[in-house]
Amino acid sequence: MSFPALPRQWAGLRAQGPAGLLAYPLLPLLSLMLAAMLGGCGGGGGSASSSSPNSQTSSGGDSTSLTTPASTISITAGSPALVTLAGGAALQGLGEALVVGEHVMVLSASDAEITLNKKIVHPRTRLSVLDKNGALISSVDYGFKLADGYVGEWLLLPSTDGFVMLQAGPGTRMLQFDAQARQIGAALDLYPTVAASSTTELAAAENAAAVDGNGFWLATTFSLLPINDKTQYLLKLCKYDFTGRQLTPPFQIASSAVRPRVATSDGTVLTTWLDGSTAMLAMWPRGLGAPVVRSLGTSGAEPQPVALDSKGKMGAIWNGKASFTSPGGVLGVALDKSGVAVLPTGRTELGLEILSTQWAASGRAPTIDARQLQGRLLLADVGVGTYSSGDPQGDVIVVADYGIGTAALSAQKSTIQRMRLYGGSLTMGNFPVLRQLIFADHTLLLVGDEYHLEAFRITRQ
C-alpha cells in the first residue's frame, strides 16, 4: 500500500541571530487592517513508567519567578488491542484521528485505488467510528467520492456539528460531517481552484489548521504553476468559521515557506514553517495587532508548534539530528509572548533543549504527537531501541509527560512510559502514525502504519 509524499521545494536561506532567533516585524499596515477585525476571533481578539526530576536552574523568559508545574506521577498502559473492520480485515493506513463527543473518529486508507508512477495508491478516505476504548462501531469507505483523483493527506478538525475534513494539499477542499461520519451538504473550496494550465494565478500547495473558538485558523502556502525546482511558495493565514466563511481577510506572513504548521490556545496563534533550511515562526498573542515573525534555531529541522496550556502559552518541538553541538533527539522549547525561546540561565543555543534524554530510543515517526492536558505536555512517538536489557533492537512506543512551568521546557519534570507493540512485534511499517485521544478518565493511544492499527488504553495519576 503506497501513500505518495507531497512535493516540497525548499528555497532561500536567512541568517540567524543570537540564540537562533531573529525578529522580523510585519508591516504596520497589517496591524491597522486586522486589529479592528479580530477582536472576537482570536489572534488579536501495561508496563511501569518512570518519573525523574530535572534540577537545572532556568530562567523564565518574561516571568520574574519560577513556578512548580503539576506533574504526572505514573502512567499505566493496558495491553494493546488490534482495531479491525467488521469482517476482521485490518484497518490500514492511519492518517488522522480526533475525539467527537464520546467517540473517536479515525481517518484511514480506502480500498479504492489508482496507479501513479506505476504504483498502486490508496486515498485516505475511510472514516471509522470507535468507542473510547478503541473498539469499532462503524466504518464507511468514501473512496474517491470526496475529491476525485485526490490522494494527498486530509486534516480533521472538530466542529459544532461533528467535524470537518480539509485537504492538506494541494487544494483547499472542505467537507462537513456529523458525529456518525455522514457528510453534511456539499464540498466547498476555501480558496478558488486554479487550472493546471494557468501560469499567472497562485495555487494552494500545503495547508495546516487549528481550531480556535468559533472557527479555525488556516495556514496555506501558494505558488505559481507549473511547479519546478525554482518554485517559491508564499504563506498566508486566514480564519474561517465551520461553514467555510472567512472571519478575517487572508494575509501574507512569509514570502518563502514550506511545511506550514499552526497551533492555537485561548486566542493566541502560533504558525511555523521552513524558509529554506531556516525554521521560522509567527507568534500572535491574543490582543496583539499583528504577529511577530522570528527565526528558530533548529539547525534546519522542521518545527512543530504546540499549545502548552489552555491560557495562551505556546512552544515548539522538533526532531533534531546529532551534531558537534547537540546529541540530537526530540527537542523543544517554551516561547514567551514575543516568540522568544525560554532557555536555562546562561544557555544561548537550542541544540541542548533535549526532551528525549530518558526515552532510551531514537524517534523515527515523521511527526511527534503532542497534546496538552491540565498543565502538562503529552508527547507520543515511536523510536528505535530495546524495551529491556537483552532484548533485540526494534521499535518501541514512547509516551512522555512534561510539566509546564515558567522555566525552560528541558528543565521540567517528566514521566516516561515505554510500551511494546501488539503481540511483541519488533517493527512497524515505513509510515508510523501515533495519535493521543483524550477523555475525562483516560487517554486512548492509536498506533498505526500501512498494515494495521492498534489501540492502547492509558491512565495517569
N, C-alpha and C positions, 0 to 999 in steps of 0.2 A: 504494500500500500504506500503510495507516494503522496507527499504534500509539498508542492513547489515553494521555494522561498521567493519572496517578492524582490524585484530588482532594486538595489540601493546603490546610489553613486555618492561617493564622498568627494568633497572638493574644498579647497581653501585651508588655510592654517592661520590661527590667530594666536599671538603671543600671550603668555600668562604672566600675571604679576605675582607678588609675594603670596605665599600660601596657596598658589594656584588659582587665585581669584582676581578678577579684574572687572570693574563695573563699566557698563555701557548704558547710561541713562537714555531713555527714549525721548523722542521729540516732545516739547511742551504741548504741541498741538494735540497729541494723543490724549494727554490729560484733560485738556479743555473739552474735547469731543466726548469723552467717556464718563467723566466724573458725575455729570448730572444724570446720565442714563442708568448707572449701575448701582444706585443706592439700594435698590431692593433685590438685586440679582447676584450678590456675592462678587468677589474680586474687588470691587470698590464698594460695595454695599455689605501492648503488653510487655514492657521491659522497664527497667529502672531509669530514672532521669538523674542528672547531676546538676547541682547548683553551686556556683562559685562566685565570690565577690571579687571586685576589681578595686583596689585601694589607691589607684593612681590619682594624684591631685590634678584637678582640672579646673579650667576657667569656665565661666558660664555665659560667654558671649555678651549680650546686652543686659544680663542679670548681675546683680551685685552680690548675691549669695547663692549657695548651692542648696538644692532640695534633695531629700531622700525619696526616691520614687517607690511605688508599690512594686513588689517583685513576686514572681511565681515561685512557690516553694517546691512543687513537684509536678511532673507531667506523667500521666499514665495513658498508655495506648492499648486498646484492645487488639485482638488478633485481626489481621486484615481479611476482608471478605471480597470475593470476586463479584463484580457487578455485571450481570448478563441480561440479555434480552429474554423475552418470554419463552422462546424456543430453545434457550440455552446457549445461543451464539454470543461471542464476546462483544462487548461494547468497545469499539476500537477508535483510535484517533481523537482522544480528548482534546478539545480546543479551548472551551471556556466553561465556567460553572458559576452560579450565583444562587443566593437564598431568595426565594419568593414565598413569603408567608412562612409556613411551617414545612415547606418542601424545598428541594434542591432542583434547579433547572440545569441540565447538562447539555452542552453542545458537542457533538462528536461527528465522526465520519459517516457519510451516507453510503448506501450500497450503489448509488449511481456512479457512473464513471465516464471519463473521456480520455483520449490519448493525446498527450502533449510531449513533443520531442521523443517520441517512441516509447513513452512510459505511461502506464495507466494511472490516472489521478482521480481521487475521490474528493468531492466538495465536503466541507464540514457543515452539513445542513440537517443532521438528525437531532431532534430535540427530545430529550427524555426527562421525565419527572421521577425523582427519587424521594423516598421519605427521609427524615432527618438522620436515619441510621445508615442510609446508602442502599436500601432495597428498592428495586424498580417498581414503579407504579404504572407508568405508561410510557410509550415511545412512538413518535411519528417521524417518518423519513420524508423530508420535503424535496430531496433530490435537487434538481436544478430549477424548481418552481419559484424559488425566492429571487434568483438572479441568474438568468440563462447564461450558461457557459462560465460563470464565475467560480474560481477555485481558490481564491485568496482567503485570508482569515476573516473572522467576524468578531465584533465586540458585543458583549451582553451587558446591559445596564438595567437596574431595577427602575420601575416606573410606578405611577399611581395605580394603574390598572393591571399591572403584571410586570412586563419587561419589554425592552426594545432590543432589536438586533441592528447593528450598524456595520457596514463594510469597513474593514481595517485598511482597505485599499488594494488596488486602485478603485476609485469611485467613492461615493458617499451615500449609497442607498440605505434607507432606514425603514424598518418594518416594526409594527407593534403587535404584541401578543398578550393574551390573557394569562392567568396563572396556571392554566391547563395546557399551555403551549399551542393554543389555537390563534391563528392570525386574525388581527382586527384591522379591517379596512385595507386600503391599497398601499403599496410601497410608494415612497417618495424619495427624491434626491435632494439632499441638503444643499448641494451646490449643483449648478447646471452641468449636465454631461457634455463632454467635448468629443467631437468626432475624431476618429483616429487619423483622418487626413488633414486636420487643422494644424497650422503652424503658427497661429497668432493668438490663440486662446490658452489660458492657463488651465491645465488639467489637474484634478486632485490625485495625489500619489499615495500618501500614507496618512492614516488617522489614528488619534488616541483620544479617549474621552473619559470623563469622570463626573459623577452625579454631584450636584451642589444645590440643595434646597429644591426650588421649583423647576429645575431642569438639569442640563448637563453642559459642561464646557467641552468643546471640540477643538483639538489642535490638528491642523491639516497642512501638509506640505503640497506645494503646487509647482509645476514646471511646464514649459512649452514642449510640444511634441514635434518630431519623434524623440525618444529618449536615446541618448548615446553617452559615451564616456566623458563628455564635456557638459552634460546637463547640470544645471544649477537649480536647486529647489529653494523656494522661499516658504516661510512658515507663517500661518495665520491662526488666530484664536478667535472663537466666537461662542456665545452661549445660546442654547436652544431650549425651548420647553419640550415636553414629552410628545407633543404632536408634530414637532419639527419646525415650529415657528421661531424665528430669530428673536432673541431677547436683547442682543447687542449687535452692533454692526461688526462684521469681520474686520479685524485689524492685523496688520503685519507686525511681527515681533522679531523676525530674523530674515535676512536675505540669502542665507546659506544654511540649510538644515536638512538632516535626515534622521530617521528613527525618533520621532517625537513621542513624548510621554507626558501625561498630565495627572496630577493628584489634587484633591481639594479637602478642605477642612474648615467648617464654620465660616465660609465666605472667603477664605484665603485660597489662592490658586497658585500652584507651582507647576511650571512646564519645563521639561528638559529635552535636549536634543544633542546631536553631534554636528559640529561645524568642521568638516574635515576630520582631523584627529583630535580636536578640542571639544571637550564636554562643556555644554552651556546650560544655563538655567535662567528662567524669568520668574522672579518671586513677586507676587501681587497680594500683599496683605489686605485684609478687609479694611475698607475706608481709604486706601491709598488711591490716588487718581490714576496712576499708571504703574505697570510693573517695572522693577529694576532688573536689568539683564547683566549677568556675570558669567565668567568662565569658572569651571570647577576642575581642580587638578586631579583627574582620574587617570592620567597617563594614557589617554586615548580610549579607555573603557567606556562603554555605553552607560550613562547614568539612569537610574530609575527613581523617580520621585515617590515619596511615601508620606502619608499623614501619620504623625506620631501621637496625636491625641485628637480629641473632638473639639478643641478650642483654638485651632489655627496653627498649632506647632507642626512644622514640616521638617523633612530630612531627605537624604538621598543615599541610595545604596548602589553598589556595583560589584562586578566580578573582576578582581584585579589580578594581573599576571605577575609572577615573581620577577624581580629585577634586582639591581645592585642596591637599591634603597628600600625595597619592600619585599617581604616574603610572599606577597600575593594572598589570594583567598577572597572571601566575602568582606568587603569594606563598607563603611557607612559613617555618615556624619549627620548630626542635627544642624539646622540652619537657623540663624537669628532672623529677625523681621526684615533685614536688608538682604537676606540670602547669603550671608557670610557664614562659613562653616565654623561651628563651635569646636575648638581643639583644646587638648590639655595644655596647661601652662608651659610656655617655652617651646611648643611644637609649632612648626610652620608648614610642614608637608603633610599631605593627606594619605601618603602611602603606608603610614603606620596605624591608620584608624581601622584596625582589623577586628571583625566581629566573629570570625570563624576559628579563632585560635584553638578552642577546645572541641571542635567538631570531629577531629580525627578522620577527616575525609575532605577531599578536594572537589568542590561543586562542579557539576557538568551540565546542569539544566540550562537552557538558553536564557531563562529569566528566573528570578527568585520570587516566590510568592510571599507577599508582605501584607499584613493586616495590623490594625491597631485595636486593642481591646482593653478598656478600663485602665488607661495609662501605661500600657505595655505594648511593645512592638513584637509581633509574632512573625517569624520567618520559617519557611519550609523550603527544602532543597533536596536534591539527590546528589550524592557525592561518591567518588571512588575511594574505597578504603576497606578496612576489615571491621566486622562487627565486634569481634573479641579476639584476644590473643590466640594465635594458632590457626585462625580461620583463613581460607583463601581470600585473596583480594576480589572485590566485586562492588556492586552498587549498594549504598547504604542510605536509607531515608533519614533525614535530619530535621527535627523541629526544634527551634530555639526561641526562647522568650527573653526580651531585654526590658529592663526598667527604663522609664523615661523621666529624667530629672532635668536640672539646668546644666549639668556637667556634660562633657563630651560623651557621645554615644558609646565609644570604645571603653569608657570608664564605668559604665553601668553594670549592675549585677545581671547575671544571665543564668538561665536554666536550660540545659540541653537534653534532648531526648533522641536517641538513635534507634532505628527500627529496621527489622528485616523485612524483605519483600515477601509476598504471598508464597507459601509453600517452600520457603527457604531459598528461593531463586537468587542467583548471584548477579544477574544483569538485567537491565531494562533495554528497550529499543533505542533507536537513534534519536527519537523525538520525545523525551520525557516531559510531562507537564504535571505540575502539582497545584492544587487549589485547596485553600482552607475555607470552610463554610462554617460560620459562627452562629450557634444557637445559645439560648439562655443558660443551659446546663452543660453543654459540651461543644466540641468542635468536630466537624466531620472533615477528614483529610482525604481528598481524592488524588490518587496517583495513577496516571495513565500514560500509555505510549501508543504506537501504531498497531499494537497487537491486543491489548487488554486494558481493563480498568479495575482498580482495587480501591477499597474504602477502609479507612481506619477511624474508629471512634475514639476521640481523645478527650480526657478530662484533666482539669487543672485544680490545684489547691493554692 
